[in-house]
């Protein structure tokens, strides 16, 4: 791997590891979001602070930090570097060194990856996520289904370059949702809006 690609990976990691949920809740005087609900730093857990604007801003920033890293790496280094920045952003969000590698679950960040790399997949992803949130109202189901849609869309479009990368990202998101999946099997996974809701 060239030094330029390592730089792109580092750029992605640094952007991705910014814990916006934690930063925003502290700035708003809501305390440490890790002490609330699931302890997750994502938007759904931020919602448990009682602030919908904070949760929405967390979601948007967790998404756009990946997009920004990819666009920066692409502008500075090139198209191949954008893929390394995408990987770095996802890993940074899921496993940020600043939080002892305990990060978010990656749903918003994967959307941010798709926006510059595969816009059609981003549109499908957002549609699946929003539709399931509005109908089933279980955040984990919506997030998992959206994540799985990404490699499927890439495969349908015949994008052999992005398919393995997106498949890897989807598997990582499934892994981060393993406790949610167990609760879904037990019928105990809460719906959006309840105090124990997780992302």
Secondary structure, DSSP 8 states (H G I E B T S, - for coil): --HHHHHHHHHHHHHHT--HHHHHHHHTT---GGGSTT---SHHHHGGGT-HHHHHHHHHHHHHHHHHHHHHHHHHT-HHHHHHHHHHHHHHHHS-GGGTT-----HHHHHHHHHHH-HHHHHHHHHHHHHHHHHT--HHHHHHHHHHHHHHHHHHTT-HHHHHHHHHHHHHHHHHTHHHHHHHHHT----TTSTT---
